Amino acid sequence: MAEKTDLHPSPRENPSREEFALYTGEGIPGFSPLLSGITWPNPSYEIKRSCGECFVFEYVMEGKGFVWQRDELLTLQKGDAYVLHEGEFHHYFSDPKDPWKKIWFNVSGSLVRHLLSDYGLDGTVKIPSFKDESHLSAIFHTMKKEPAQCADELALLLHRYIQALSRSIGRQSKTPSLALAIKNYIEQNLTLPLSIDDMADHVHLSRSRAIHLFKETYGVTPYHYYLTQKGELACTLLRCTTLSIQEISQQLGFSDYHHFSGFFRKWYGISPSRYR
């Protein structure tokens, strides 16, 4: 409980203090968590890197700040999230009149790059009005609690966070709201055994209408999309965690290992063990 209150310190605390959670364990293939932290308001706060060696995920909890993206200055304020990409110029700083408080996570590896690409965020920096600090908070507290044994959990938490960032951008697009609601429902429930009826019931449509609307918007049926996303999550867990195949099967909501193995073999043409 004490850790929870650390995210919202009283105004009397040192305004320039930063709290860090350092990952001390071994990296896993494609995924190397580095550091997470909370930065409290500091008018002179500024970070500049000529070539960022990691991905930086940040969320503005209070105040305001700025990020240079190529030749454009982006304004970030309370509720906004942003991503600084590996290998690019990083320059970001507080508004001296209303300095930001933010929570962040630094991580490197090909898994992060692939996830950002898969969810359409490989060129995205600012995610306006995201309004959800819980994802980075979970990452921060996980690193504080188990600094050497949390790589698998962090990989899952980051996957969910990137999904949420992508959904937030989707909500701001002109995608028909019911089709998007089905898509969001699928992405939020990948570990459950969903059916077409579940998806249609969620938006109060008939099966046929839900299928037609989703396919018209996204080019595939909702159930095909569900299986695709479930398969991608399975691949991520097999490739980038040390969970056993039985544990992965349970994480993804399959009734048993054989059901999961059959699904994976049908979808990718090889067994989960051979893929790993």
C-alpha positions in Angstrom: 0.0 0.0 0.0 2.9 2.4 0.7 4.2 2.0 -2.8 0.8 3.2 -4.2 1.0 6.5 -2.3 4.5 7.1 -3.7 2.9 7.9 -7.0 1.2 10.9 -5.5 3.5 12.5 -2.9 2.5 15.4 -0.9 3.4 18.9 -2.1 5.8 19.3 0.8 8.2 16.6 -0.7 11.3 17.6 -2.6 9.9 18.8 -5.9 12.9 17.7 -7.9 13.1 14.2 -6.6 13.1 11.1 -8.8 12.4 7.6 -7.7 13.9 4.7 -9.6 13.2 1.0 -10.0 16.2 -0.7 -11.6 16.0 -4.1 -13.3 18.8 -6.2 -12.0 18.1 -9.6 -13.6 19.2 -11.1 -16.9 17.5 -10.0 -20.1 15.5 -12.5 -22.2 15.7 -12.8 -26.0 14.5 -9.6 -27.6 13.6 -7.9 -24.4 15.8 -6.0 -22.0 14.1 -3.9 -19.3 16.4 -1.2 -17.9 14.8 1.3 -15.6 11.5 2.7 -14.5 10.8 5.7 -12.4 8.7 8.7 -11.3 9.9 12.3 -11.9 8.4 15.0 -9.7 8.0 18.6 -10.9 11.3 20.3 -11.6 11.4 23.6 -13.7 14.9 22.9 -15.0 14.4 19.2 -15.9 15.8 18.4 -19.4 17.1 15.3 -21.1 19.0 15.2 -24.4 20.4 12.2 -26.1 21.9 12.4 -29.6 21.0 8.8 -30.3 18.7 7.0 -27.8 19.9 3.5 -27.0 16.5 2.4 -25.7 12.8 3.0 -26.1 11.3 5.4 -23.6 7.6 5.2 -22.6 6.3 8.1 -20.5 3.0 9.4 -19.2 2.4 12.9 -17.9 0.6 12.8 -14.5 0.6 16.5 -13.8 1.8 19.7 -15.4 3.3 20.2 -18.9 6.4 19.5 -20.9 7.8 19.5 -24.4 9.4 16.9 -26.8 11.3 17.7 -29.9 10.3 15.3 -32.7 12.4 16.0 -35.7 11.9 19.7 -36.4 8.5 19.9 -34.5 8.1 20.8 -30.9 5.3 18.7 -29.3 3.5 19.9 -26.2 2.6 17.3 -23.6 0.2 17.8 -20.7 -1.6 15.9 -18.0 -3.1 12.8 -19.4 -0.9 12.5 -22.5 1.5 9.6 -23.2 4.4 9.5 -25.5 7.0 7.1 -26.9 10.6 8.0 -27.7 12.0 5.5 -30.2 15.3 3.6 -30.1 18.1 5.0 -32.3 16.5 8.5 -32.6 17.4 11.9 -31.2 15.7 12.3 -27.7 15.2 15.8 -26.4 12.5 16.6 -23.8 12.0 19.0 -21.0 9.6 20.5 -18.5 7.6 23.7 -18.9 9.4 25.9 -16.4 6.1 27.6 -15.3 4.1 24.3 -14.9 6.7 21.5 -14.7 5.5 18.0 -15.3 5.3 15.0 -13.0 5.6 11.8 -15.0 6.1 8.1 -14.8 8.3 6.2 -17.3 9.9 3.0 -18.4 13.1 2.5 -20.4 13.5 -0.7 -22.3 15.4 -2.1 -25.3 15.1 -5.1 -27.6 13.5 -6.3 -30.8 10.3 -7.4 -29.1 9.5 -3.7 -28.3 10.2 -2.7 -31.9 8.0 -5.5 -33.3 5.1 -4.7 -30.9 5.2 -1.0 -31.8 5.2 -1.9 -35.5 2.5 -4.5 -35.2 0.2 -2.1 -33.4 0.9 0.8 -35.8 2.9 2.9 -33.4 6.4 2.6 -35.0 6.2 6.2 -36.1 4.1 7.6 -33.2 5.4 9.8 -30.5 2.5 11.5 -28.8 -0.7 9.8 -27.7 -2.9 12.6 -26.6 -5.6 12.3 -23.8 -4.6 8.7 -23.0 -5.6 9.3 -19.4 -4.4 6.1 -17.9 -1.3 5.8 -15.7 -2.1 2.3 -14.5 0.0 0.5 -17.1 3.3 2.3 -16.3 2.4 2.2 -12.6 2.1 -1.6 -12.8 5.5 -1.8 -14.5 7.1 0.5 -11.9 5.8 -1.5 -8.9 6.6 -4.8 -10.5 10.3 -3.7 -11.0 10.4 -2.4 -7.4 9.0 -5.6 -6.0 11.0 -8.2 -8.0 13.9 -6.3 -9.6 15.7 -9.5 -10.7 12.8 -11.9 -11.5 10.2 -9.9 -13.4 11.2 -10.0 -17.1 8.4 -12.3 -18.1 5.8 -10.2 -16.3 7.2 -7.0 -17.7 7.0 -8.3 -21.3 3.3 -9.0 -20.8 2.6 -5.7 -19.1 4.4 -3.8 -21.9 2.4 -5.8 -24.5 -0.8 -4.7 -22.8 0.3 -1.1 -22.6 1.2 -0.9 -26.3 -2.2 -2.4 -27.1 -3.9 0.3 -24.9 -1.9 3.0 -26.6 -3.0 1.7 -30.0 -6.6 1.5 -28.9 -6.5 5.1 -27.7 -5.3 6.3 -31.1 -8.0 4.2 -32.7 -10.7 5.8 -30.5 -9.6 9.2 -32.0 -9.9 8.0 -35.6 -13.0 7.9 -37.7 -13.5 4.2 -37.4 -17.2 3.3 -36.8 -17.7 3.1 -33.1 -19.4 -0.3 -33.0 -16.6 -2.0 -35.1 -14.0 -0.4 -32.9 -15.9 -1.5 -29.7 -15.7 -5.1 -31.0 -12.0 -4.7 -31.8 -11.3 -3.3 -28.3 -13.3 -6.0 -26.6 -11.3 -8.7 -28.5 -8.0 -7.1 -27.6 -9.0 -6.7 -23.9 -10.1 -10.4 -23.6 -7.5 -12.3 -25.6 -6.9 -14.7 -22.6 -10.6 -15.8 -22.7 -12.3 -18.3 -25.0 -14.4 -15.8 -26.9 -17.1 -16.7 -29.4 -18.8 -14.7 -32.1 -21.9 -14.5 -29.9 -19.8 -13.0 -27.1 -18.5 -10.3 -29.5 -21.9 -9.5 -31.0 -23.6 -9.5 -27.5 -21.0 -7.0 -26.3 -22.3 -4.3 -28.8 -25.9 -5.6 -28.8 -25.8 -6.7 -32.5 -26.9 -9.9 -34.2 -24.1 -12.3 -35.2 -24.5 -11.5 -38.9 -24.5 -7.8 -38.4 -21.5 -7.8 -36.1 -19.5 -9.9 -38.7 -20.5 -7.7 -41.6 -19.7 -4.4 -39.8 -16.3 -5.6 -38.5 -15.3 -7.1 -41.9 -16.4 -4.0 -43.7 -14.2 -1.9 -41.4 -11.1 -4.1 -40.9 -11.2 -6.6 -43.9 -11.5 -9.7 -41.8 -14.2 -11.3 -39.6 -14.0 -10.6 -35.8 -13.3 -14.2 -35.1 -10.4 -14.3 -37.5 -9.0 -11.1 -35.9 -9.4 -12.7 -32.5 -7.4 -15.8 -33.5 -4.7 -13.7 -35.2 -4.2 -11.6 -32.1 -4.3 -14.6 -29.8 -1.7 -16.3 -32.0 0.6 -13.2 -31.9 0.4 -13.1 -28.1 1.2 -16.8 -28.0 4.3 -16.2 -30.2 5.4 -13.4 -28.0 5.1 -15.6 -24.9 6.9 -18.4 -26.5 9.7 -16.3 -28.0 10.3 -13.8 -25.2 9.4 -15.5 -21.8 10.6 -18.5 -19.9 7.1 -19.7 -19.2 6.5 -23.3 -19.9 4.2 -24.2 -22.8 1.7 -25.6 -20.3 1.8 -22.2 -18.4 1.3 -20.3 -21.7 -1.6 -22.5 -22.5 -3.2 -21.6 -19.2 -2.4 -17.9 -19.6 -4.2 -17.8 -22.9 -7.3 -19.5 -21.6 -7.0 -22.8 -23.4 -8.7 -25.8 -21.7 -5.4 -27.8 -21.9 -2.0 -28.1 -23.5 -3.3 -30.3 -26.4 -6.0 -27.7 -27.3 -3.4 -25.0 -27.4 -0.9 -27.1 -29.3 -3.6 -28.0 -31.9 -4.5 -24.3 -32.3 -0.9 -23.2 -32.7 -0.1 -26.0 -35.2 -3.2 -25.2 -37.3 -2.4 -21.5 -37.3 1.3 -21.5 -37.9 2.0 -25.0 -39.3 4.4 -26.1 -36.5 4.2 -27.1 -32.9 4.7 -24.5 -30.1 7.8 -26.4 -28.9 9.4 -26.3 -32.4 8.5 -22.6 -32.8 10.3 -21.9 -29.5 
